Amino acid sequence: MDILNKAKTGKKERPIKVVQFGEGNFLRGFVDYMIDIANEQGKFDGDIVLIKPIEFGNLDMFHKQDCQYTVSLRGNVNGEAKIINRIVTSVADAVDTYNEYDKYMGLAEIDTLRFVVSNTTEAGIVYDDTDKFELEPPKTFPGKLTKFLYHRFETFQGDMSKGLVMLPVELIDDNGIMLKKCVMQLIELWGLGDEFKKWVDEACVFTSTLVDRIITGYPRATEKEEWEKLGYEDHIMVTGEPFALWVIESAKDISKEFPLPDAGLPVIFTDNQKPYKQRKVRILNGAHTSFVLASYLCGNDIVRQSMHDDDIRNFMLKTIYDEVIPTLSLPEEELKQFAGEVVNRFDNPYVDHALLAISLNSVSKWRARCMPSLLGYVEKTGKLPAHLTFSIAALMAFYHGTEIRDKALIGHRDGQEYNIMDDKAVLEFFAANCEKDTKTFVTSFLGNEDFFGQDLNKVPGLTDAVVAYLDDIKANGMRAALCKIS
């Protein structure tokens, strides 16, 4: 069987418009996939060069396949389970910053270059005052980017039309603002001058972005079957879900230069991404956090199974539509459409998302994802949201255990052990308090300001409501208690 390469795809060579720090699955199944569609439709006409920003690993398979690869999207489309395969030809090359340093820096000299995409993990956008300009390359991502920009600035003698647009997709708040801050600090640290600083500030654009698509990666367990279906070998193929969303917040309008929406792609340009982030965190992530622990104690093991459990599904729908959506600022129809897509994604027949995997660090997740909706609902209506309130009791029931073993609190479901994974302080709190009388236990938990940043016992009626729900769960089991409110 032949391996996928340019000879097989008949790749069209295009001007290099994008350099991408990171060659991982997410960027290739999300950004590069979208650019490939925009190229095909004649909306962008630009190629990407991947940059490997870290020392370990190699690009051998990328070179062997001429950076040609398949994206296989699997999930529900218009109510029907589908697999959508696409050969992506938008990547022209892949360069190693450490072993091909001169080639990497030479990319800064390309006249047509305009965009810098990055996904260097949440830890990638950090200022490190021990980083050095003289290193080839500097050790941090902001260091590499700053030196790259400086080389471009020098090459084009400060030409204001040669600035670059940064599109970081790292999962931190205000990722573009944070990246620019790091670059500016390094310009000062390295003494690169006011003219360069002005060029970065005025000629370059640092956008902040929000991205959403589940990428499941390389199908290692079934690779031979995949190749048989495709008719060629592909060692760097990527699998993921059909749903995607890319929100790009920018002080300057870049929509004409990066016209992905014109190709029918789910990209939103805005001057404020926060309502979209709030929507994602509270509806998608908040739904997960509010139902998974109860679902697990009802006997389910994966998300899709939960969606086929009428009790859990009804609980989740009422949480989202009756309690979360009323607290959000985007138009109601837009929120309901997004919620429908979320439910559709949870029922993906190709993804087995384990409830125990989602349960990791549930206390901090509940604070970030569910608490704002609960407090917002109380503020708006003067009443407690029943399902979000019940989710606190479900969390406390799930975290019931007195033994900590190998950094996990040991819980029990139907006589079988399960591991509860969270910060040491959280696990120690539950081990010490879970067998106290319910009122004392609930009051201690809700009053723990290290967990919630405030004393939730001050929310009128919340303590008594959680006590009542938790007593019901203890007396009658999770399903019976949950059914009374769902």
LINVENPE-V102929 format. One record per backbone hydrogen bond with DSSP energy under -0.5 kcal/mol. NH is the residue of the N-H (numbers start at 1). CO is the residue of the C=O. E is the energy in kcal/mol with one decimal. If there is no record, write none. Layout:
NH/CO/E
NH/CO/E
This chain:
4/233/-2.6
8/5/-0.5
9/5/-2.0
10/6/-2.8
11/6/-0.8
17/15/-0.7
17/47/-2.2
18/47/-1.9
19/115/-2.3
20/49/-2.5
21/19/-0.5
21/117/-3.0
22/20/-1.1
22/51/-2.6
28/24/-1.8
29/25/-2.3
30/26/-0.9
30/27/-0.6
32/27/-2.4
34/30/-1.9
35/31/-2.5
36/32/-1.8
37/33/-1.7
38/34/-2.4
39/35/-2.5
40/36/-2.3
41/37/-1.9
42/39/-1.9
43/38/-2.8
44/38/-1.0
47/15/-3.1
48/90/-2.3
49/18/-2.3
50/48/-0.5
50/93/-2.7
51/20/-3.2
52/95/-3.1
53/51/-0.9
63/59/-2.2
64/60/-2.4
65/61/-1.8
66/63/-1.2
67/62/-3.1
68/65/-2.0
69/88/-1.3
71/86/-3.0
72/70/-0.5
72/238/-3.1
73/71/-0.6
73/84/-2.9
74/240/-3.1
75/82/-2.2
77/80/-3.2
80/77/-1.3
82/75/-3.0
84/73/-3.2
85/83/-0.6
86/71/-2.1
88/69/-3.2
88/86/-0.6
89/87/-0.5
92/48/-3.0
92/90/-0.6
93/48/-1.0
95/50/-2.9
97/52/-1.8
97/95/-0.6
100/96/-2.2
101/98/-0.5
104/100/-2.6
105/101/-2.7
106/102/-1.9
107/103/-0.8
107/104/-1.1
108/105/-1.2
109/106/-1.4
110/107/-1.5
113/110/-1.2
114/17/-2.2
115/17/-2.9
116/165/-2.8
117/19/-2.5
118/167/-1.2
119/21/-2.1
124/121/-2.2
125/121/-0.5
126/124/-1.5
128/126/-0.5
131/128/-1.9
135/132/-0.8
136/137/-0.5
142/124/-0.6
144/140/-2.6
145/141/-2.8
146/142/-2.5
147/143/-2.2
148/144/-2.1
149/145/-2.9
150/146/-2.3
151/147/-2.1
152/148/-1.9
153/149/-2.8
154/150/-2.5
155/151/-2.6
156/152/-2.4
157/154/-1.2
158/153/-3.0
159/156/-1.5
162/159/-1.8
163/160/-0.7
165/114/-3.2
166/164/-0.6
166/205/-3.7
167/116/-3.7
168/207/-0.6
169/118/-2.9
172/170/-2.2
175/172/-0.8
178/174/-2.6
179/175/-2.1
180/176/-2.5
181/177/-2.1
182/178/-2.0
183/179/-2.3
184/180/-2.7
185/181/-2.1
186/182/-2.1
187/183/-2.2
188/184/-1.7
189/185/-2.7
190/186/-3.0
191/188/-0.9
192/187/-2.2
197/193/-1.8
198/194/-2.7
199/195/-2.1
200/196/-2.7
201/197/-2.4
202/198/-2.8
203/199/-2.6
204/199/-1.0
204/200/-0.6
205/164/-2.2
207/166/-2.1
207/205/-0.7
208/249/-2.2
210/247/-2.3
212/245/-1.9
215/213/-0.7
216/214/-0.6
216/239/-1.4
217/239/-1.7
220/218/-2.3
222/219/-1.2
223/220/-1.0
226/222/-2.4
227/223/-2.5
228/224/-2.1
229/225/-2.1
230/226/-2.4
231/227/-2.9
232/227/-0.9
233/2/-3.0
237/234/-0.6
238/70/-2.6
239/217/-1.8
240/72/-2.0
241/214/-2.2
245/212/-1.3
246/266/-2.2
247/210/-2.9
248/246/-0.5
248/268/-3.2
249/208/-3.3
249/247/-0.6
250/248/-0.5
250/270/-1.9
254/252/-0.6
258/254/-1.9
260/258/-2.1
262/259/-0.7
263/260/-1.6
264/261/-2.0
265/260/-1.6
267/265/-2.5
268/246/-2.8
270/248/-2.4
276/273/-0.7
277/273/-2.1
278/274/-3.0
279/275/-2.1
280/276/-2.2
281/277/-3.1
282/278/-2.7
283/279/-2.4
284/279/-0.6
284/280/-0.9
285/280/-2.0
286/281/-1.4
287/283/-1.7
288/284/-1.9
289/285/-2.5
290/286/-2.2
291/287/-1.8
291/288/-0.5
292/288/-2.5
295/291/-2.8
296/292/-2.5
297/293/-1.9
298/294/-0.9
298/295/-0.5
299/296/-1.7
300/295/-2.2
303/353/-2.3
306/302/-1.5
307/303/-1.7
308/304/-0.8
308/305/-0.7
309/306/-1.3
310/308/-0.7
313/309/-3.0
314/310/-2.5
315/311/-1.9
316/312/-2.7
317/313/-2.7
318/314/-2.3
319/315/-2.0
320/316/-2.6
321/317/-2.8
322/318/-1.7
323/318/-0.8
323/319/-1.0
324/319/-1.6
324/320/-0.6
325/320/-2.7
327/324/-2.0
328/325/-1.8
335/331/-2.1
336/332/-2.6
337/333/-2.2
338/334/-2.1
339/335/-2.5
340/336/-2.2
341/337/-1.8
342/338/-2.2
343/339/-2.3
344/340/-2.0
345/341/-2.3
346/342/-2.3
347/343/-1.0
348/345/-1.6
351/348/-1.2
353/351/-1.0
354/352/-0.8
355/301/-2.8
358/354/-1.6
359/355/-1.6
360/357/-0.9
361/421/-2.6
362/359/-1.2
365/361/-1.9
366/362/-2.7
367/363/-1.9
368/364/-2.1
369/365/-2.9
370/366/-2.0
371/366/-2.4
374/370/-2.4
375/371/-2.9
376/372/-2.3
377/373/-2.5
378/374/-2.2
379/375/-2.4
380/376/-2.1
381/377/-2.9
382/378/-2.4
386/384/-0.7
389/385/-2.4
390/386/-2.5
391/387/-1.8
392/388/-0.7
392/389/-1.0
393/389/-1.2
394/390/-2.5
395/391/-2.0
396/392/-2.4
397/393/-2.1
398/394/-2.4
399/395/-2.3
400/397/-1.3
401/399/-0.6
404/402/-0.5
405/403/-0.6
405/408/-3.3
408/405/-1.3
409/420/-2.3
410/403/-2.7
411/409/-0.7
411/418/-2.9
413/416/-2.9
416/413/-2.3
418/411/-2.0
420/409/-2.8
421/419/-0.6
422/420/-0.5
427/423/-2.3
428/424/-2.6
429/425/-1.8
430/426/-2.2
431/427/-2.4
432/428/-1.8
433/429/-1.6
434/430/-2.5
436/433/-1.9
441/437/-2.5
442/438/-3.0
443/439/-2.4
444/440/-2.3
445/441/-2.2
446/442/-2.9
447/443/-1.5
448/445/-1.6
449/447/-1.1
451/448/-0.9
452/448/-1.8
453/449/-2.4
456/446/-2.6
456/454/-0.9
458/455/-1.5
459/456/-1.6
460/458/-0.6
462/459/-2.1
463/459/-0.5
465/461/-2.0
466/462/-2.6
467/463/-2.4
468/464/-2.3
469/465/-2.3
470/466/-2.8
471/467/-2.5
472/468/-2.0
473/469/-2.4
474/470/-2.4
475/471/-2.4
476/472/-3.0
477/473/-2.0
481/477/-1.9
482/478/-2.8
483/479/-2.5
484/480/-0.8
484/481/-0.6
485/482/-1.5
486/482/-1.6
